[in-house]
């Protein structure tokens, strides 16, 4: 009888399951100026929860677009790349009348 075979097999199984669950995701930190009242969308999905003008989103790796909604239409503000296990900071500001994006990797 081999009593240590069970825990050893269980440990390897946990390692294999963890490796299979690794998904290609990155993070988007979205900062908006306090006066922004128009809803923001990332890849056409509405950003709902922004506390004090800041939120962090988990997104698939690849090209991503930030949209601004006006009168029921979505207008692209900027495009950026989300990289695996990295955070990109997108700051939405409006120094003049049109909002714009600033990217920080």
Backbone torsions as a table, in degrees:
resi	resn	phi	psi	omega
1	UNK	NA	138.2	-179.0
2	UNK	-118.1	94.2	-176.2
3	UNK	-71.4	-23.2	-177.6
4	UNK	-85.8	-8.0	-179.3
5	UNK	-67.9	-36.1	-179.2
6	UNK	-61.6	-52.6	179.1
7	UNK	-65.0	-34.3	179.1
8	UNK	-65.7	-43.0	178.3
9	UNK	-66.4	-40.4	179.4
10	UNK	-63.3	-38.6	178.7
11	UNK	-65.1	-44.2	178.2
12	UNK	-64.7	-36.9	178.4
13	UNK	-63.5	-40.9	177.6
14	UNK	-63.1	-40.1	178.9
15	UNK	-65.1	-43.1	180.0
16	UNK	-65.8	-41.0	179.1
17	UNK	-65.6	-41.3	178.7
18	UNK	-63.3	-39.1	179.9
19	UNK	-68.4	-35.3	179.8
20	UNK	-72.3	-28.2	-177.7
21	UNK	-82.9	-3.1	-179.2
22	UNK	-68.5	121.0	-177.4
23	UNK	-113.2	147.0	178.5
24	UNK	-77.6	92.1	179.0
25	UNK	-130.3	155.4	173.6
26	UNK	-135.9	-175.8	-174.7
27	UNK	-128.4	141.9	178.2
28	UNK	-118.5	117.4	172.9
29	UNK	-94.9	118.1	-175.5
30	UNK	-108.4	121.2	178.2
31	UNK	-118.3	130.6	179.8
32	UNK	-126.2	146.7	178.5
33	UNK	-66.4	151.7	-172.2
34	UNK	-60.2	-28.7	-176.8
35	UNK	-84.0	2.2	-178.3
36	UNK	-72.5	116.7	-179.9
37	UNK	-107.4	-18.0	-179.9
38	UNK	-76.5	139.6	179.6
39	UNK	-66.9	146.6	176.0
40	UNK	-106.6	148.0	179.0
41	UNK	-130.5	139.3	172.1
42	UNK	-114.0	118.9	-175.3
43	UNK	52.5	42.3	177.0
44	UNK	64.4	20.8	173.1
45	UNK	-112.8	125.5	-174.5
46	UNK	-65.6	136.4	175.5
47	UNK	-88.8	111.3	-173.7
48	UNK	-92.6	-47.6	-169.6
49	UNK	-102.0	101.8	174.1
50	UNK	-121.5	112.6	178.8
51	UNK	-98.9	122.4	-178.0
52	UNK	55.5	32.8	176.9
53	UNK	79.1	12.5	-177.8
54	UNK	-133.5	139.8	172.4
55	UNK	-150.7	155.9	176.7
56	UNK	-120.7	128.6	-177.5
57	UNK	-116.9	146.7	175.0
58	UNK	-100.6	120.3	-174.6
59	UNK	-128.3	156.9	174.6
60	UNK	-66.4	148.7	177.6
61	UNK	-66.3	138.3	177.5
62	UNK	135.6	-169.1	-178.7
63	UNK	-73.2	132.6	-177.0
64	UNK	-131.5	147.1	179.5
65	UNK	-123.2	137.0	174.7
66	UNK	-101.6	128.7	-178.0
67	UNK	-116.3	154.9	174.0
68	UNK	-120.0	134.2	180.0
69	UNK	-95.9	128.9	174.7
70	UNK	-137.4	124.6	177.8
71	UNK	53.0	38.2	177.3
72	UNK	82.7	-1.6	179.3
73	UNK	-109.0	147.9	177.2
74	UNK	-99.7	128.8	179.0
75	UNK	-117.9	126.1	-179.4
76	UNK	-68.7	130.9	175.4
77	UNK	-93.6	-47.0	-179.9
78	UNK	-161.1	158.0	174.2
79	UNK	-113.7	144.5	178.6
80	UNK	-154.5	162.6	179.9
81	UNK	-99.9	130.4	172.7
82	UNK	-95.7	125.9	-178.2
83	UNK	-108.3	151.5	-176.4
84	UNK	-60.0	128.5	176.6
85	UNK	57.6	30.9	178.9
86	UNK	-126.4	158.6	176.5
87	UNK	-112.7	130.2	172.2
88	UNK	-114.9	134.0	-179.4
89	UNK	-101.8	124.6	178.5
90	UNK	-114.5	117.7	179.3
91	UNK	-107.6	123.6	178.1
92	UNK	-100.8	122.5	-179.2
93	UNK	-132.5	165.2	179.4
94	UNK	-143.1	78.4	177.8
95	UNK	-73.5	-38.1	170.2
96	UNK	-108.0	-161.0	-172.5
97	UNK	-73.0	-29.4	-177.3
98	UNK	-92.0	128.2	176.8
99	UNK	-65.6	151.3	177.6
100	UNK	-144.4	164.5	-177.6
101	UNK	-108.8	147.1	170.2
102	UNK	-128.7	127.1	-175.9
103	UNK	-105.2	139.9	176.4
104	UNK	-134.6	122.6	-179.2
105	UNK	-96.3	NA	NA
